[in-house]
Amino acid sequence: MWSSPTSGNLFVGSVLRGIAAALEQRGFMALIAETQDDHDRLRVTLENLLSRRVDAIIATGARTGDEIPLQAVSRSGTPSC
């Protein structure tokens, strides 16, 4: 799963395609969530993904205030970066 604050950045599209291609080669599928730079959306998205027991989480664009939901991911044991 990929959680991004804004997919409007042209660079993000290339990164997403690369991640999706690498995952597909290994039998996985990328799930993408747009948080729109909103702390609450990030929290809800991460909670939802953790409850669904995703294999891993990749989060980009973390900013001040995102530490608490990101720490929850770390504590869950779900691989993340």
C-alpha positions, 0 to 999 in steps of 0.5 A: 500500500502506498499512502501519499499526501498529494498525487498531483506531483508529476514525480509521484506518478513515476514512482507509483508505476515503478513500485506497482511494477516491482510488486506485480513481478513478485505476485503482489498488488499495490493499493494507493490511498490519497491523504490530501495532506490531511492528518485525520485522513492519514490516520484513518487510512493507516488504521483501515489498512492495518485492520485489513492486514496488508503485507506492507505500507509505503508512506511518502511526504510525512510531515510534522504531526504525522508521527503518531499514526506512523508510530502505530504502523511501526508498533503493529509489526507491519513492514513499512518505510 
